[in-house]
Amino acid sequence: MGRIFEKRKHKMFARYDKMAKAFTKVGREIAIAVKAGGPDPEYNPRLRTAILNAKGLNMPKDRIDNAIKRASSKDEGNYEETVYEGYGPYGVAIVVETATDNPTRTVANIRMYFNRGDGTLGKTGSLDFMFQRKGVFRIAKDGKFSLEDLELELIDFGLESLESDDEEIIIYTAFEDFGKMSKALEDKGIEIKKSAAERIPTTTVELSEEQTDEILQLIDKFEEDDDVQAVYHNLK
């Protein structure tokens, strides 16, 4: 009985830890958006997106409001957005997006993760040809509309493609159409679970199960770092 309790407690703490890290990342999204475009989401599309993402994580409203207030304060520091690129083992390309108030610490950590994972940190921009930036929107699949109807409604707002599974619909746009699509979904009352400008690989690398696990362990190291906002790779 004691062993079962310990397992449940471990799972509970792991879940809380994951949620806390997610709140930290979206809190930085809010801070960066406020610093760049002001605290009013009506006139700040990036802040609207950050708030929607926070709500999608079930972040309490008072925490969202507090994050906006802190970012509006002159005492709040600025976060610097930096992208790091490199290769993991077996030639897997990895792009790491960060937001940090201490770039020296962040680059040292990123380099350490690459080195310890038998990878190599490269030059910024060296992997641009391997990824395309796309606007990606995830909305709940609630039966209110068919994929065909949704496609017809959104094609004039930059829709490139749709994907669907049992729980959600994923909408892809060109990077430059991100804002236009975001506003269109809001205007149509379609709830966005999450949205982001993501990096989609143009080619992928297929590895064995053991090699894949090795790459995923390296990616986990990046994602556990509080300064890391997102990690992209071309592992199939």
C-alpha positions as CSV (number, residue, x, y, z in Angstrom):
1,M,0.0,0.0,0.0
2,G,2.8,2.4,0.9
3,R,4.5,1.8,-2.5
4,I,1.3,2.6,-4.3
5,F,0.9,5.8,-2.3
6,E,4.5,6.8,-3.1
7,K,3.9,6.2,-6.9
8,R,0.8,8.3,-6.8
9,K,2.5,11.1,-4.9
10,H,5.4,11.0,-7.4
11,K,3.0,11.3,-10.3
12,M,1.1,14.2,-8.5
13,F,4.4,16.1,-7.9
14,A,5.5,15.5,-11.5
15,R,2.1,16.8,-12.8
16,Y,2.4,20.0,-10.6
17,D,6.0,20.5,-11.7
18,K,5.0,20.3,-15.3
19,M,2.2,22.7,-14.8
20,A,4.4,25.1,-12.9
21,K,7.0,25.1,-15.8
22,A,4.2,25.7,-18.3
23,F,2.9,28.7,-16.3
24,T,6.5,30.1,-16.1
25,K,6.9,29.9,-19.9
26,V,3.5,31.5,-20.7
27,G,4.2,34.1,-18.0
28,R,7.3,35.1,-19.9
29,E,5.3,35.2,-23.2
30,I,3.0,37.7,-21.4
31,A,5.9,39.8,-20.1
32,I,7.6,40.0,-23.5
33,A,4.3,40.9,-25.2
34,V,3.5,43.6,-22.7
35,K,7.0,45.1,-23.0
36,A,6.7,45.1,-26.8
37,G,3.2,46.3,-27.3
38,G,1.6,47.5,-24.0
39,P,-0.7,46.0,-21.4
40,D,-4.0,46.3,-23.4
41,P,-4.8,43.0,-25.2
42,E,-7.3,44.8,-27.5
43,Y,-4.4,46.7,-29.1
44,N,-1.7,44.1,-28.6
45,P,-2.3,41.0,-30.7
46,R,0.8,39.2,-29.3
47,L,-0.6,39.7,-25.7
48,R,-4.0,38.4,-26.8
49,T,-2.3,35.3,-28.1
50,A,-0.3,34.9,-24.9
51,I,-3.4,35.2,-22.8
52,L,-5.3,32.7,-24.9
53,N,-2.4,30.2,-24.4
54,A,-2.4,30.9,-20.7
55,K,-6.2,30.2,-20.5
56,G,-5.6,27.0,-22.5
57,L,-3.3,25.9,-19.7
58,N,-6.0,26.7,-17.2
59,M,-3.9,29.4,-15.7
60,P,-6.0,31.3,-13.1
61,K,-7.2,34.8,-14.2
62,D,-5.6,36.5,-11.2
63,R,-2.2,35.0,-12.2
64,I,-2.6,36.3,-15.8
65,D,-3.6,39.8,-14.5
66,N,-0.6,39.8,-12.1
67,A,1.7,38.8,-14.9
68,I,0.5,41.8,-17.0
69,K,0.8,44.2,-14.0
70,R,4.4,43.0,-13.3
71,A,5.4,43.3,-16.9
72,S,4.0,46.9,-16.9
73,S,6.1,47.9,-13.9
74,K,9.3,49.8,-14.6
75,D,11.0,47.5,-12.0
76,E,10.3,44.4,-14.1
77,G,13.4,43.4,-16.1
78,N,13.3,42.7,-19.8
79,Y,13.5,39.2,-21.3
80,E,15.8,38.7,-24.3
81,E,14.5,36.3,-27.0
82,T,17.3,34.2,-28.5
83,V,17.3,31.2,-30.8
84,Y,20.0,28.5,-30.6
85,E,20.5,25.9,-33.3
86,G,22.6,22.8,-33.4
87,Y,22.7,19.0,-34.1
88,G,22.0,16.2,-31.7
89,P,23.4,12.8,-32.2
90,Y,22.7,11.0,-35.5
91,G,22.4,14.3,-37.4
92,V,19.1,15.4,-35.8
93,A,18.6,19.1,-36.2
94,I,17.4,20.9,-33.0
95,V,16.2,24.5,-32.7
96,V,15.8,26.0,-29.2
97,E,13.8,29.2,-28.6
98,T,14.6,31.0,-25.3
99,A,13.5,34.0,-23.3
100,T,16.0,35.0,-20.7
101,D,17.0,37.8,-18.4
102,N,20.6,36.3,-18.2
103,P,21.9,35.4,-21.7
104,T,25.2,34.3,-20.3
105,R,23.6,31.7,-18.1
106,T,21.3,30.5,-20.9
107,V,23.9,30.0,-23.6
108,A,26.1,28.2,-21.1
109,N,23.2,25.8,-20.3
110,I,22.3,25.2,-23.9
111,R,25.9,24.5,-24.8
112,M,26.1,22.1,-21.9
113,Y,23.0,20.2,-22.9
114,F,24.3,19.8,-26.5
115,N,27.7,18.6,-25.3
116,R,26.5,16.2,-22.7
117,G,24.0,14.8,-25.3
118,D,26.8,14.2,-27.9
119,G,25.5,17.1,-29.9
120,T,27.0,20.3,-31.2
121,L,25.8,23.9,-30.8
122,G,25.9,25.7,-34.2
123,K,25.6,29.2,-35.5
124,T,22.3,31.1,-35.5
125,G,20.6,30.8,-38.8
126,S,22.5,27.7,-39.8
127,L,19.4,25.5,-39.8
128,D,16.9,28.0,-41.4
129,F,16.8,26.0,-44.5
130,M,15.6,22.9,-42.6
131,F,12.5,24.4,-41.0
132,Q,9.6,26.5,-42.2
133,R,7.9,28.9,-39.8
134,K,4.1,28.4,-39.7
135,G,1.3,29.8,-37.8
136,V,-0.3,26.8,-35.9
137,F,-3.7,27.0,-34.2
138,R,-5.2,24.2,-32.1
139,I,-9.0,24.3,-31.6
140,A,-11.3,21.9,-29.8
141,K,-13.2,19.5,-32.0
142,D,-16.8,20.0,-30.7
143,G,-19.0,19.1,-33.6
144,K,-20.2,22.6,-34.3
145,F,-18.8,22.6,-37.8
146,S,-17.4,20.2,-40.4
147,L,-13.9,20.4,-41.6
148,E,-15.2,21.3,-45.1
149,D,-17.2,24.2,-43.7
150,L,-14.3,25.4,-41.6
151,E,-11.9,25.2,-44.6
152,L,-14.2,27.4,-46.7
153,E,-14.6,29.9,-43.9
154,L,-10.9,30.3,-43.2
155,I,-9.3,30.0,-46.7
156,D,-9.5,33.8,-47.2
157,F,-7.6,34.3,-43.9
158,G,-4.5,32.4,-44.9
159,L,-5.5,28.8,-44.3
160,E,-2.9,26.4,-45.8
161,S,-4.1,23.1,-44.4
162,L,-6.1,21.4,-41.7
163,E,-5.4,18.3,-39.6
164,S,-7.8,16.6,-37.3
165,D,-7.8,13.9,-34.6
166,D,-10.4,12.7,-32.0
167,E,-9.9,15.8,-29.8
168,E,-8.7,18.8,-31.8
169,I,-8.3,20.4,-35.2
170,I,-5.0,21.9,-36.1
171,I,-4.9,24.8,-38.5
172,Y,-1.7,25.8,-40.4
173,T,-1.0,29.2,-42.0
174,A,2.0,30.9,-43.4
175,F,4.0,32.8,-40.7
176,E,3.0,36.2,-42.1
177,D,-0.7,35.3,-41.9
178,F,-0.6,34.4,-38.2
179,G,-2.2,37.6,-37.0
180,K,-4.9,37.6,-39.7
181,M,-5.9,34.0,-38.8
182,S,-5.9,34.7,-35.1
183,K,-8.2,37.6,-35.5
184,A,-10.5,35.6,-37.9
185,L,-10.9,32.8,-35.3
186,E,-11.6,35.3,-32.6
187,D,-14.2,37.2,-34.7
188,K,-15.9,33.9,-35.5
189,G,-16.1,32.9,-31.9
190,I,-13.9,29.9,-32.3
191,E,-12.0,29.1,-29.1
192,I,-8.3,28.7,-29.5
193,K,-6.7,26.1,-27.2
194,K,-3.2,27.1,-28.2
195,S,-1.5,29.1,-31.0
196,A,2.1,29.7,-31.9
197,A,4.5,30.5,-34.7
198,E,6.1,27.0,-34.9
199,R,9.0,25.7,-36.9
200,I,8.0,22.8,-39.1
201,P,10.8,20.6,-40.5
202,T,11.1,20.3,-44.2
203,T,12.8,16.9,-44.0
204,T,12.9,14.4,-41.2
205,V,15.4,11.8,-39.8
206,E,14.2,8.3,-39.0
207,L,16.0,6.5,-36.2
208,S,15.8,3.2,-34.3
209,E,13.8,3.1,-31.1
210,E,16.9,3.2,-29.0
211,Q,18.4,6.2,-30.9
212,T,15.0,8.0,-30.7
213,D,14.9,7.6,-26.9
214,E,18.4,9.1,-26.8
215,I,17.3,12.2,-28.8
216,L,14.1,12.5,-26.7
217,Q,16.1,12.5,-23.5
218,L,18.2,15.4,-24.9
219,I,15.1,17.3,-25.9
220,D,13.7,16.8,-22.4
221,K,16.8,18.4,-20.9
222,F,16.2,21.5,-23.0
223,E,12.5,21.7,-22.2
224,E,13.2,21.4,-18.4
225,D,15.2,24.6,-18.5
226,D,13.1,27.6,-17.3
227,D,14.7,29.8,-20.0
228,V,13.6,27.6,-22.8
229,Q,10.3,28.5,-24.4
230,A,10.1,25.9,-27.2
231,V,12.2,23.1,-28.8
232,Y,11.9,22.0,-32.4
233,H,13.6,19.1,-34.2
234,N,13.4,17.1,-37.4
235,L,13.2,13.6,-35.8
236,K,10.5,11.6,-37.5
